[in-house]
C-alpha cells in the first residue's frame, strides 16, 4: 500500500478555532488525514499541508533546508492565527519538532506532539556518520534502519528511502529547536508509544523538563507504532479502537483548552 498524498487540506474555514497539523520527515499529509477528518467532523478549522520537499520527489527533499520547513510553517500558522480566535498545533514525529519551534514563537492555545524525534535512536549513524556520507550518498533504504525481523512487515509513509542530506538538515533543526524549548509556555500534551521503533522515550523527558508550560501532560500508550494518528495496523490488531482513542484524546485536550487562551 502506497501511503503517499500530494494534496493539501483545509476544512471549516469559518470556524474560529484553528488547528494546524504537521506531518513527519519524508512523510506526507497521508499520515494525518485520519486525524484531520476526525477534527473536521468536530467543526474545527483544520489546515494540513505538505512541507517543502515532501509529497513531490526525494530529490526535492534532499534540496530542502530546515529553515525552509520552519519558514513555511511560520507563514501557514500566521495565516491561521489571522483567521481564528485561537490556534492549536498538532505535530507528528518531525512535525512535532516544528510544532515545538512554532510554540516558542506564537502565543498558541495548545500544543500536541506525538512520536517526536528530537534525539535520534541511531545516535552515531545520525550525528557522525551521516554528516559525512550525505555528501557522497544521496539516499538509504528506510528498512535498513530497522531490525531484520521487522523489515518485511513494515510499511513506510511517503518516500521509501531516507534522503540523507535532508536527514542532516533534520539533525541541524533539532539542535536549533532544543535551544528554544524554554520559551514554550502553551499547554502541552506529549504522546509516546512504548512500541515506537523510531522515537525513543528520552524525547519525552527532554520536552517535558525543558518547556516552561504550567499545564503539561504525558500520555504513554503501549501498542501503537510511530505513526500514532493514522489507522495504525499494530493498534488495529491489538486494540481495534486504538486510533479512535488517540484522536479522542486529542479532541478532549483541544476542547478543554480552547476556552482559555487566545492566539491574538
Backbone as CSV, one residue per row, in Angstrom:
resi,resn,N_x,N_y,N_z,CA_x,CA_y,CA_z,C_x,C_y,C_z
1,UNK,0.839,-1.194,0.000,0.000,0.000,0.000,0.881,1.254,0.000
2,UNK,0.618,2.141,-0.934,1.418,3.356,-1.030,0.806,4.441,-0.152
3,UNK,1.501,4.786,0.921,0.987,5.751,1.888,1.570,7.128,1.568
4,UNK,1.021,7.711,0.514,1.578,8.926,-0.074,0.429,9.801,-0.551
5,UNK,0.524,11.109,-0.307,-0.545,12.018,-0.721,0.072,13.355,-1.112
6,UNK,-0.193,13.790,-2.327,0.363,15.058,-2.817,-0.513,16.249,-2.457
7,UNK,-1.675,15.993,-1.887,-2.667,17.045,-1.674,-2.518,17.751,-0.334
8,UNK,-2.919,19.029,-0.312,-3.052,19.801,0.913,-4.533,19.893,1.272
9,UNK,-4.827,20.081,2.561,-6.216,20.058,3.008,-6.533,21.259,3.898
10,UNK,-7.761,21.753,3.736,-8.259,22.864,4.543,-9.750,22.631,4.764
11,UNK,-10.181,22.656,6.018,-11.578,22.368,6.350,-12.158,23.441,7.279
12,UNK,-13.456,23.667,7.156,-14.225,24.526,8.081,-13.563,25.891,8.283
13,UNK,-13.341,26.604,7.203,-12.596,27.862,7.280,-13.341,28.976,8.008
14,UNK,-14.613,28.777,8.307,-15.367,29.786,9.059,-15.268,29.582,10.569
15,UNK,-14.736,28.444,10.979,-14.584,28.174,12.405,-13.517,29.084,13.006
16,UNK,-13.728,29.530,14.223,-12.789,30.434,14.892,-11.767,29.706,15.774
17,UNK,-11.808,28.385,15.771,-10.786,27.600,16.465,-9.989,26.850,15.402
18,UNK,-8.710,27.205,15.271,-7.872,26.641,14.222,-6.943,25.564,14.741
19,UNK,-6.698,24.570,13.899,-5.762,23.501,14.242,-4.815,23.291,13.073
20,UNK,-3.543,23.451,13.337,-2.511,23.278,12.317,-1.842,21.929,12.533
21,UNK,-2.020,21.015,11.577,-1.452,19.674,11.645,-0.163,19.617,10.831
22,UNK,0.880,18.994,11.392,2.182,18.944,10.730,2.686,17.497,10.696
23,UNK,2.921,16.997,9.497,3.376,15.610,9.318,4.870,15.474,9.581
24,UNK,5.352,14.229,9.492,6.734,13.939,9.823,7.694,13.928,8.652
25,UNK,8.942,13.623,8.945,10.040,13.624,7.983,9.818,12.579,6.902
26,UNK,9.931,12.992,5.651,9.749,12.188,4.425,8.320,11.686,4.253
27,UNK,7.430,12.053,5.136,6.041,11.632,5.040,5.245,12.662,4.238
28,UNK,3.925,12.496,4.231,3.045,13.435,3.534,1.792,13.654,4.373
29,UNK,0.852,14.379,3.810,-0.411,14.629,4.507,-1.189,13.339,4.769
30,UNK,-0.835,12.279,4.061,-1.483,10.981,4.281,-1.430,10.584,5.760
31,UNK,-0.317,10.893,6.389,-0.056,10.473,7.761,-1.081,11.005,8.759
32,UNK,-1.652,12.165,8.462,-2.556,12.811,9.414,-3.969,12.999,8.869
33,UNK,-4.282,12.336,7.757,-5.612,12.501,7.160,-6.730,11.973,8.049
34,UNK,-6.471,10.878,8.748,-7.491,10.314,9.636,-7.820,11.307,10.749
35,UNK,-6.783,11.885,11.351,-6.998,12.886,12.400,-7.661,14.134,11.830
36,UNK,-7.233,14.566,10.644,-7.820,15.754,10.014,-9.317,15.558,9.782
37,UNK,-9.684,14.387,9.312,-11.092,14.088,9.065,-11.881,14.065,10.374
38,UNK,-11.282,13.495,11.408,-11.917,13.437,12.729,-12.182,14.847,13.253
39,UNK,-11.180,15.717,13.145,-11.322,17.085,13.647,-12.244,17.926,12.762
40,UNK,-12.238,17.640,11.467,-13.178,18.312,10.563,-14.611,18.056,11.009
41,UNK,-14.894,16.819,11.382,-16.244,16.458,11.816,-16.615,17.066,13.161
42,UNK,-15.616,17.581,13.881,-15.860,18.297,15.139,-15.940,19.810,14.900
43,UNK,-15.928,20.193,13.613,-16.123,21.594,13.184,-14.963,22.530,13.498
44,UNK,-13.759,21.991,13.579,-12.582,22.840,13.722,-12.090,23.312,12.351
45,UNK,-11.426,24.461,12.341,-10.752,24.965,11.138,-9.406,24.239,11.055
46,UNK,-9.310,23.279,10.165,-8.146,22.392,10.092,-7.296,22.710,8.863
47,UNK,-5.978,22.823,9.076,-5.016,23.002,7.995,-4.027,21.842,8.036
48,UNK,-3.854,21.174,6.901,-2.897,20.069,6.786,-2.219,20.172,5.421
49,UNK,-0.959,20.568,5.410,-0.217,20.778,4.160,1.057,19.942,4.128
50,UNK,1.509,19.646,2.918,2.819,19.026,2.756,3.918,20.065,2.961
51,UNK,4.919,19.699,3.727,6.065,20.568,3.940,6.901,20.664,2.664
52,UNK,7.730,21.699,2.517,8.617,21.800,1.350,9.456,20.526,1.181
53,UNK,9.533,20.030,-0.069,10.300,18.823,-0.347,9.573,17.538,-0.028
54,UNK,8.326,17.626,0.385,7.527,16.452,0.734,6.305,16.373,-0.179
55,UNK,5.921,15.142,-0.521,4.800,14.961,-1.434,5.183,15.230,-2.875
56,UNK,6.467,15.317,-3.151,6.937,15.561,-4.524,7.939,14.465,-4.898
57,UNK,9.224,14.767,-4.803,10.259,13.771,-5.100,11.320,13.789,-4.002
58,UNK,12.021,12.684,-3.915,13.064,12.591,-2.892,14.202,13.572,-3.181
59,UNK,14.380,13.918,-4.467,15.390,14.921,-4.832,15.008,16.289,-4.274
60,UNK,13.715,16.611,-4.344,13.241,17.869,-3.760,13.527,17.918,-2.266
61,UNK,13.310,16.798,-1.619,13.537,16.748,-0.170,15.014,16.963,0.148
62,UNK,15.880,16.337,-0.625,17.319,16.491,-0.398,17.814,17.906,-0.671
63,UNK,17.059,18.642,-1.469,17.430,20.031,-1.775,16.837,21.028,-0.774
64,UNK,16.066,20.543,0.177,15.426,21.416,1.165,16.362,21.667,2.350
65,UNK,16.259,22.864,2.903,16.967,23.212,4.129,15.963,23.251,5.278
66,UNK,16.444,23.025,6.483,15.499,23.006,7.603,14.810,24.348,7.774
67,UNK,15.490,25.416,7.393,14.863,26.735,7.501,13.674,26.859,6.559
68,UNK,13.691,26.118,5.446,12.541,26.094,4.532,11.317,25.533,5.245
69,UNK,11.516,24.455,6.000,10.394,23.839,6.730,9.860,24.774,7.803
70,UNK,10.772,25.425,8.517,10.352,26.322,9.594,9.678,27.578,9.045
71,UNK,10.245,28.170,8.006,9.674,29.396,7.429,8.289,29.133,6.843
72,UNK,8.155,28.033,6.128,6.853,27.681,5.548,5.801,27.528,6.642
73,UNK,6.169,26.830,7.693,5.222,26.577,8.788,4.862,27.864,9.530
74,UNK,5.832,28.757,9.685,5.550,30.050,10.326,4.513,30.839,9.535
75,UNK,4.670,30.849,8.230,3.727,31.585,7.376,2.335,30.982,7.458
76,UNK,2.248,29.652,7.391,0.949,28.987,7.444,0.262,29.206,8.791
77,UNK,1.038,29.159,9.868,0.454,29.371,11.189,0.011,30.814,11.365
78,UNK,0.793,31.757,10.863,0.425,33.175,10.950,-0.898,33.436,10.218
79,UNK,-1.071,32.812,9.061,-2.329,32.936,8.321,-3.493,32.416,9.156
80,UNK,-3.286,31.254,9.756,-4.352,30.649,10.555,-4.691,31.516,11.763
81,UNK,-3.678,32.078,12.394,-3.913,32.969,13.534,-4.727,34.193,13.126
82,UNK,-4.491,34.699,11.925,-5.201,35.890,11.461,-6.665,35.606,11.143
83,UNK,-7.002,34.334,10.987,-8.357,33.948,10.595,-9.176,33.369,11.743
84,UNK,-8.558,33.169,12.890,-9.230,32.498,14.010,-8.999,33.247,15.317
85,UNK,-9.709,32.824,16.352,-9.534,33.420,17.682,-8.537,32.639,18.533
86,UNK,-8.395,31.357,18.254,-7.429,30.533,18.982,-6.900,29.457,18.052
87,UNK,-5.641,29.066,18.287,-4.977,28.100,17.405,-4.249,27.048,18.230
88,UNK,-4.372,25.813,17.767,-3.648,24.687,18.344,-2.741,24.086,17.277
89,UNK,-1.661,23.475,17.723,-0.743,22.780,16.820,-0.701,21.309,17.204
90,UNK,-0.785,20.443,16.193,-0.611,19.009,16.390,0.490,18.550,15.442
91,UNK,1.568,18.000,15.993,2.690,17.576,15.161,3.081,16.142,15.439
92,UNK,3.391,15.416,14.371,3.808,14.022,14.481,5.264,13.883,14.047
93,UNK,6.095,13.254,14.866,7.500,13.000,14.544,8.238,14.321,14.295
94,UNK,8.813,14.530,13.107,9.470,15.807,12.829,8.477,16.950,12.877
95,UNK,7.211,16.661,12.548,6.172,17.682,12.668,6.021,18.158,14.096
96,UNK,6.307,17.274,15.055,6.298,17.669,16.454,7.438,18.616,16.784
97,UNK,8.596,18.387,16.164,9.740,19.285,16.361,9.404,20.679,15.827
98,UNK,8.816,20.718,14.641,8.413,22.006,14.059,7.347,22.660,14.934
99,UNK,6.432,21.848,15.454,5.412,22.369,16.352,6.009,22.999,17.598
100,UNK,7.032,22.374,18.144,7.724,22.928,19.310,8.348,24.286,18.977
101,UNK,8.949,24.361,17.799,9.548,25.627,17.367,8.488,26.717,17.259
102,UNK,7.371,26.407,16.623,6.300,27.389,16.458,5.738,27.824,17.806
103,UNK,5.633,26.870,18.724,5.110,27.183,20.054,6.055,28.090,20.837
104,UNK,7.327,28.109,20.455,8.278,29.007,21.122,8.165,30.435,20.598
105,UNK,7.427,30.614,19.492,7.293,31.931,18.863,5.900,32.530,18.995
106,UNK,4.876,31.694,18.863,3.492,32.163,18.796,2.756,31.897,20.114
107,UNK,1.856,32.805,20.503,1.041,32.591,21.714,-0.138,31.668,21.418
108,UNK,0.161,30.420,21.119,-0.881,29.468,20.736,-1.681,29.002,21.952
109,UNK,-2.810,28.393,21.695,-3.696,27.939,22.765,-3.304,26.580,23.319
110,UNK,-2.604,25.797,22.515,-2.182,24.491,22.992,-1.341,23.765,21.964
111,UNK,-0.518,22.826,22.453,0.401,22.070,21.609,0.244,20.581,21.910
112,UNK,0.101,19.789,20.846,0.042,18.337,20.975,1.097,17.744,20.060
113,UNK,2.014,16.965,20.617,3.055,16.330,19.817,3.079,14.838,20.106
114,UNK,3.327,14.047,19.066,3.381,12.598,19.213,4.550,12.006,18.448
115,UNK,5.242,11.045,19.051,6.360,10.392,18.387,7.466,11.352,17.988
116,UNK,7.711,12.355,18.815,8.684,13.402,18.465,10.100,12.825,18.391
117,UNK,10.849,13.272,17.380,12.247,12.863,17.245,13.129,14.090,17.388
118,UNK,13.472,14.403,18.627,14.461,15.446,18.918,15.838,14.821,19.098
119,UNK,15.844,13.621,19.634,17.064,12.845,19.828,16.913,11.570,18.998
120,UNK,17.840,11.314,18.091,17.727,10.168,17.202,18.113,8.867,17.895
121,UNK,17.436,7.800,17.506,17.697,6.480,18.074,19.083,5.976,17.681
122,UNK,19.414,6.106,16.397,20.723,5.671,15.900,21.697,6.841,16.027
123,UNK,22.212,7.027,17.223,22.967,8.237,17.551,24.224,8.395,16.687
124,UNK,25.078,7.395,16.668,26.350,7.523,15.941,26.107,7.700,14.443
125,UNK,25.191,6.919,13.895,24.913,6.989,12.451,24.413,8.366,12.045
126,UNK,23.542,8.945,12.877,22.913,10.217,12.516,23.801,11.418,12.813
127,UNK,24.443,11.418,13.964,25.181,12.598,14.401,26.620,12.653,13.889
128,UNK,27.137,11.504,13.444,28.522,11.490,12.984,28.650,10.918,11.568
129,UNK,28.236,9.672,11.380,28.435,9.005,10.095,27.698,9.706,8.956
130,UNK,26.434,10.035,9.163,25.647,10.625,8.075,26.105,12.041,7.712
131,UNK,26.691,12.758,8.648,27.167,14.117,8.338,28.247,14.101,7.259
132,UNK,28.939,12.968,7.125,29.953,12.800,6.079,29.347,12.111,4.856
133,UNK,28.624,11.014,5.087,28.088,10.207,3.986,27.103,10.966,3.108
134,UNK,26.361,11.908,3.695,25.324,12.609,2.934,25.893,13.403,1.760
135,UNK,27.190,13.679,1.787,27.824,14.411,0.694,28.235,13.481,-0.456
136,UNK,28.135,12.162,-0.209,28.551,11.186,-1.226,27.425,10.220,-1.617
137,UNK,26.525,9.969,-0.680,25.422,9.039,-0.927,24.109,9.798,-0.757
138,UNK,23.235,9.729,-1.757,22.022,10.542,-1.741,20.928,9.975,-0.841
139,UNK,20.740,8.652,-0.876,19.631,8.053,-0.151,20.022,6.730,0.497
140,UNK,19.166,6.275,1.399,19.344,4.965,2.044,17.967,4.368,2.284
141,UNK,17.801,3.094,1.963,16.511,2.444,2.155,16.071,2.540,3.617
142,UNK,14.822,2.881,3.827,14.331,3.029,5.190,14.406,1.727,5.973
143,UNK,14.085,0.627,5.318,14.012,-0.642,6.043,15.353,-1.055,6.655
144,UNK,16.458,-0.535,6.113,17.780,-0.894,6.632,18.041,-0.306,8.017
145,UNK,17.215,0.638,8.426,17.386,1.252,9.751,16.689,0.456,10.848
146,UNK,16.039,-0.658,10.466,15.262,-1.428,11.428,15.757,-2.873,11.496
147,UNK,15.479,-3.570,12.602,15.909,-4.967,12.739,15.389,-5.837,11.593
148,UNK,16.173,-6.823,11.187,15.820,-7.669,10.050,14.460,-8.329,10.202
149,UNK,14.135,-8.737,11.419,12.871,-9.446,11.628,11.644,-8.565,11.433
150,UNK,11.834,-7.245,11.407,10.709,-6.324,11.240,10.566,-5.799,9.807
151,UNK,11.622,-5.897,9.023,11.671,-5.201,7.737,10.558,-5.594,6.774
152,UNK,10.287,-6.881,6.645,9.296,-7.340,5.670,7.872,-6.962,6.049
153,UNK,7.640,-6.707,7.304,6.280,-6.412,7.760,6.001,-4.916,7.868
154,UNK,6.996,-4.084,7.579,6.839,-2.650,7.789,6.412,-1.924,6.518
155,UNK,5.447,-1.023,6.676,5.035,-0.122,5.606,5.518,1.274,5.961
156,UNK,6.077,1.973,4.983,6.636,3.286,5.252,5.799,4.379,4.602
157,UNK,5.680,5.485,5.290,4.944,6.635,4.786,5.833,7.473,3.879
158,UNK,5.236,8.030,2.834,5.967,8.932,1.960,7.045,8.218,1.158
159,UNK,8.232,8.796,1.142,9.343,8.215,0.394,9.793,6.905,1.035
160,UNK,10.209,5.975,0.203,10.647,4.670,0.697,12.133,4.642,1.055
161,UNK,12.789,5.755,0.845,14.197,5.892,1.211,14.382,7.167,2.037
162,UNK,15.418,7.186,2.843,15.777,8.404,3.569,16.678,9.272,2.692
163,UNK,16.299,10.517,2.435,17.192,11.454,1.746,18.236,11.941,2.742
164,UNK,19.480,11.598,2.533,20.490,11.766,3.575,20.881,13.223,3.830
165,UNK,20.867,14.059,2.792,21.131,15.481,3.034,20.005,16.097,3.857
166,UNK,18.778,15.712,3.545,17.636,16.213,4.307,17.676,15.704,5.741
167,UNK,18.129,14.466,5.923,18.272,13.924,7.275,19.275,14.740,8.077
168,UNK,20.326,15.187,7.426,21.305,16.038,8.110,20.702,17.389,8.475
169,UNK,19.814,17.902,7.611,19.101,19.141,7.931,18.181,18.934,9.136
170,UNK,17.554,17.784,9.200,16.706,17.418,10.341,17.537,17.463,11.625
171,UNK,18.734,16.892,11.569,19.636,16.911,12.732,19.947,18.343,13.161
172,UNK,20.269,19.191,12.183,20.583,20.595,12.483,19.382,21.308,13.106
173,UNK,18.208,21.023,12.571,16.997,21.665,13.083,16.750,21.285,14.541
174,UNK,16.956,20.013,14.860,16.749,19.576,16.236,17.646,20.331,17.210
175,UNK,18.891,20.529,16.819,19.837,21.270,17.662,19.342,22.693,17.890
176,UNK,18.823,23.303,16.837,18.311,24.667,16.920,17.059,24.743,17.796
177,UNK,16.142,23.802,17.599,14.868,23.824,18.335,15.088,23.558,19.823
178,UNK,15.999,22.661,20.157,16.270,22.353,21.563,16.643,23.608,22.354
179,UNK,17.365,24.524,21.702,17.810,25.738,22.378,16.655,26.672,22.727
180,UNK,15.501,26.452,22.108,14.374,27.352,22.306,13.211,26.740,23.079
181,UNK,13.388,25.530,23.574,12.298,24.851,24.279,11.845,25.621,25.525
182,UNK,12.767,26.319,26.152,12.434,27.046,27.377,11.475,28.208,27.124
183,UNK,11.281,28.571,25.863,10.378,29.675,25.526,8.919,29.223,25.404
184,UNK,8.690,27.936,25.496,7.331,27.396,25.311,6.562,27.458,26.625
185,UNK,5.415,28.116,26.589,4.561,28.229,27.780,3.142,27.724,27.530
186,UNK,2.839,27.346,26.306,1.485,26.893,25.966,1.173,25.554,26.626
187,UNK,-0.077,25.310,26.995,-0.473,23.983,27.487,-0.065,22.911,26.477
188,UNK,0.530,21.832,26.969,1.122,20.850,26.059,0.770,19.416,26.445
189,UNK,0.471,18.612,25.427,0.245,17.182,25.583,1.304,16.455,24.760
190,UNK,2.078,15.589,25.430,3.172,14.851,24.787,2.780,13.382,24.745
191,UNK,2.652,12.829,23.530,2.201,11.443,23.368,3.365,10.580,22.895
192,UNK,3.510,9.415,23.524,4.596,8.500,23.156,4.108,7.061,23.262
193,UNK,4.531,6.233,22.305,4.218,4.807,22.347,5.446,4.007,22.759
194,UNK,5.256,3.087,23.677,6.362,2.227,24.090,6.789,1.267,22.981
195,UNK,5.968,1.161,21.935,6.269,0.294,20.802,6.880,1.067,19.626
196,UNK,7.128,2.353,19.823,7.662,3.197,18.753,9.073,2.740,18.370
197,UNK,9.267,2.413,17.082,10.565,1.947,16.605,11.465,3.088,16.135
198,UNK,10.954,4.319,16.203,11.702,5.473,15.704,12.042,6.455,16.816
199,UNK,11.045,6.838,17.593,11.235,7.827,18.655,11.514,7.140,19.984
200,UNK,12.604,7.510,20.627,12.964,6.921,21.910,12.315,7.709,23.059
201,UNK,12.158,7.046,24.196,11.487,7.649,25.358,12.188,8.911,25.850
202,UNK,13.464,9.021,25.614,14.238,10.184,26.049,13.674,11.483,25.487
203,UNK,13.050,11.409,24.313,12.467,12.610,23.716,11.367,13.205,24.587
204,UNK,10.583,12.353,25.212,9.529,12.824,26.114,10.128,13.593,27.273
205,UNK,11.189,13.030,27.851,11.837,13.669,29.003,12.456,15.011,28.634
206,UNK,13.071,15.085,27.457,13.678,16.345,27.008,12.621,17.435,26.919
207,UNK,11.507,17.103,26.286,10.446,18.099,26.103,9.838,18.494,27.440
208,UNK,9.465,17.494,28.221,8.736,17.767,29.461,9.559,18.593,30.447
209,UNK,10.844,18.312,30.527,11.675,19.014,31.518,12.102,20.410,31.061
210,UNK,12.126,20.639,29.744,12.654,21.914,29.261,11.589,22.959,28.953
211,UNK,10.388,22.539,28.570,9.364,23.545,28.295,8.884,24.146,29.612
212,UNK,8.397,25.375,29.568,8.000,26.092,30.773,6.478,26.165,30.948
213,UNK,5.771,25.320,30.245,4.311,25.299,30.340,3.868,24.918,31.744
214,UNK,2.924,25.672,32.289,2.366,25.315,33.590,1.456,24.101,33.472
215,UNK,0.816,23.968,32.315,-0.035,22.810,32.044,0.669,21.945,31.011
216,UNK,1.156,20.788,31.433,1.814,19.858,30.520,1.558,18.433,31.004
217,UNK,1.316,17.552,30.040,0.926,16.188,30.393,1.549,15.202,29.418
218,UNK,1.902,14.029,29.930,2.440,12.945,29.112,1.380,11.862,28.982
219,UNK,1.133,11.421,27.759,0.230,10.299,27.505,1.059,9.186,26.880
220,UNK,1.257,8.083,27.622,2.017,6.946,27.112,1.060,5.819,26.755
221,UNK,1.306,5.220,25.578,0.470,4.116,25.108,1.361,2.913,24.819
222,UNK,0.749,1.742,24.704,1.531,0.510,24.607,1.641,-0.057,23.200
223,UNK,0.566,-0.008,22.430,0.505,-0.823,21.225,0.787,-0.089,19.913
224,UNK,0.767,1.216,19.923,0.886,1.959,18.661,2.316,1.956,18.137
225,UNK,2.436,2.114,16.834,3.756,2.292,16.235,4.043,3.792,16.134
226,UNK,4.980,4.179,15.299,5.427,5.566,15.260,4.349,6.527,14.756
227,UNK,3.580,6.090,13.784,2.563,6.954,13.181,1.271,6.862,13.981
228,UNK,1.237,7.595,15.072,0.187,7.453,16.080,-1.215,7.760,15.583
229,UNK,-1.354,8.728,14.700,-2.670,9.268,14.397,-3.318,8.691,13.148
230,UNK,-2.649,7.737,12.511,-3.237,7.090,11.346,-3.957,5.827,11.809
231,UNK,-4.663,5.171,10.878,-5.274,3.889,11.182,-4.139,2.888,11.287
232,UNK,-3.687,2.691,12.497,-2.436,2.027,12.793,-2.593,0.507,12.786
233,UNK,-1.895,-0.237,11.893,-2.057,-1.687,11.831,-1.791,-2.382,13.158
234,UNK,-0.759,-1.939,13.877,-0.446,-2.553,15.161,-1.575,-2.303,16.155
235,UNK,-2.081,-1.081,16.157,-3.185,-0.746,17.052,-4.433,-1.522,16.667
236,UNK,-4.725,-1.596,15.380,-5.937,-2.258,14.909,-5.949,-3.724,15.314
237,UNK,-4.780,-4.348,15.319,-4.704,-5.756,15.671,-4.867,-5.977,17.180
238,UNK,-4.236,-5.140,17.981,-4.245,-5.337,19.425,-5.350,-4.559,20.137
239,UNK,-5.793,-3.489,19.527,-6.796,-2.626,20.139,-7.606,-1.969,19.019
240,UNK,-8.706,-2.600,18.578,-9.456,-2.127,17.409,-9.887,-0.671,17.467
241,UNK,-10.027,-0.122,18.666,-10.452,1.270,18.786,-9.285,2.201,19.098
242,UNK,-8.067,1.708,18.932,-6.890,2.462,19.357,-6.745,3.820,18.713
243,UNK,-6.816,3.872,17.382,-6.661,5.148,16.694,-7.745,6.123,17.107
244,UNK,-8.968,5.615,17.256,-10.057,6.476,17.715,-9.741,7.056,19.091
245,UNK,-9.152,6.241,19.964,-8.824,6.715,21.312,-7.774,7.822,21.273
246,UNK,-6.760,7.693,20.401,-5.755,8.748,20.267,-6.417,10.042,19.818
247,UNK,-7.247,9.921,18.801,-7.895,11.106,18.251,-8.875,11.714,19.246
248,UNK,-9.520,10.868,20.024,-10.414,11.374,21.054,-9.626,12.097,22.146
249,UNK,-8.448,11.571,22.489,-7.589,12.229,23.482,-7.188,13.613,22.993
250,UNK,-6.853,13.706,21.715,-6.521,14.999,21.120,-7.717,15.937,21.206
251,UNK,-8.874,15.421,20.837,-10.088,16.237,20.841,-10.419,16.752,22.242
252,UNK,-10.310,15.901,23.240,-10.640,16.313,24.605,-9.672,17.379,25.102
253,UNK,-8.402,17.244,24.751,-7.418,18.269,25.113,-7.786,19.600,24.456
254,UNK,-8.116,19.551,23.171,-8.500,20.761,22.447,-9.745,21.390,23.047
255,UNK,-10.722,20.560,23.344,-11.988,21.055,23.876,-11.785,21.736,25.224
256,UNK,-10.959,21.129,26.053,-10.735,21.657,27.392,-9.962,22.971,27.367
257,UNK,-8.968,23.067,26.468,-8.106,24.239,26.444,-8.647,25.386,25.598
258,UNK,-9.546,25.098,24.650,-9.951,26.120,23.670,-10.707,27.284,24.294
259,UNK,-11.220,27.120,25.487,-11.998,28.182,26.125,-11.124,29.153,26.916
260,UNK,-9.820,28.820,27.026,-8.984,29.567,27.964,-7.967,30.510,27.344
261,UNK,-7.596,30.250,26.079,-6.481,31.004,25.511,-6.839,31.572,24.146
262,UNK,-6.215,32.676,23.811,-6.427,33.307,22.510,-5.113,33.474,21.781
263,UNK,-5.154,33.313,20.463,-3.949,33.455,19.634,-3.600,34.927,19.434
264,UNK,-4.548,35.800,19.634,-4.335,37.221,19.332,-3.887,38.005,20.552
